[in-house]
């Protein structure tokens, strides 16, 4: 009986739907424009917010400090060499891209 319980538990861990790598083509395909951050996190799990502050060159050729738009947030999910990068505008998916697969 104990062997059976261990075997069932082992198989359950192998096929556990929440245990697979979330950075996958299938999960990427589920992400749609207009989805909220929480809807995306339900699919991919928690992501890492990326900072976009830095410097830029203006039309006059002078370097200005680039300001971060408070309505725009970019999140990163990664696994190995695969990445999913999603930009949210006002809390909704605006753009998505993938790298490495």
C-alpha positions in Angstrom: 0.0 0.0 0.0 2.8 2.4 0.8 4.5 1.7 -2.5 1.3 2.5 -4.3 1.0 5.8 -2.5 4.5 6.7 -3.3 4.0 5.8 -7.0 0.8 7.9 -7.2 2.5 10.9 -5.6 5.5 10.6 -7.9 3.3 10.4 -11.0 1.3 13.4 -9.7 4.4 15.5 -9.4 5.4 14.6 -12.9 2.1 15.7 -14.5 1.2 18.5 -12.1 -0.3 21.2 -14.4 1.0 24.0 -12.2 4.5 22.6 -12.1 5.4 23.1 -15.8 7.6 25.9 -17.0 5.3 29.0 -17.4 7.6 30.6 -20.0 6.3 28.6 -22.9 4.8 29.2 -26.4 1.4 28.0 -25.2 1.3 30.5 -22.4 2.6 33.3 -24.6 -0.2 32.6 -27.0 -2.8 32.9 -24.3 -1.7 36.5 -23.5 -4.1 39.0 -25.3 -4.1 42.8 -25.6 -6.3 44.3 -22.9 -5.6 41.6 -20.3 -4.9 42.9 -16.8 -1.6 42.3 -14.9 -3.4 39.8 -12.6 -4.8 37.9 -15.6 -1.3 37.6 -17.1 0.1 36.6 -13.7 -2.5 33.8 -13.5 -1.0 32.4 -16.6 2.7 33.2 -16.2 3.1 33.7 -12.4 4.8 36.8 -11.0 7.0 38.7 -13.3 9.9 41.2 -12.7 9.1 44.9 -13.3 11.7 46.4 -15.6 12.9 50.0 -15.2 12.9 52.2 -18.3 14.6 55.2 -16.8 17.8 56.4 -18.4 19.0 59.0 -20.9 17.9 60.0 -24.3 19.0 62.3 -27.1 16.4 65.0 -27.9 15.8 66.6 -31.2 18.2 69.4 -30.4 20.9 66.8 -29.9 21.2 67.4 -26.2 21.0 64.6 -23.7 18.0 64.8 -21.5 16.9 62.6 -18.6 14.3 60.1 -19.8 11.3 60.1 -17.5 9.4 56.9 -16.8 5.7 57.1 -17.8 3.7 56.1 -14.7 1.0 54.6 -16.9 3.5 52.2 -18.6 5.1 49.2 -16.9 7.1 46.5 -18.5 7.3 43.0 -16.9 9.8 40.2 -17.7 9.3 36.4 -17.2 12.3 34.2 -18.0 13.4 30.6 -17.9 16.8 29.7 -19.2 17.3 31.6 -22.5 13.6 32.1 -23.0 11.9 35.4 -22.1 8.5 36.9 -22.3 8.3 40.6 -22.1 5.0 42.4 -21.7 4.3 46.1 -21.6 1.2 47.2 -19.8 -0.4 50.6 -20.4 -2.8 51.7 -17.6 -2.8 48.2 -16.3 -3.6 46.4 -19.5 -1.5 44.5 -22.0 -0.3 46.9 -24.7 2.5 44.8 -26.3 4.1 41.4 -25.9 7.3 39.9 -27.3 9.3 36.7 -26.8 13.0 35.9 -27.0 14.7 32.6 -27.3 11.9 30.4 -28.6 
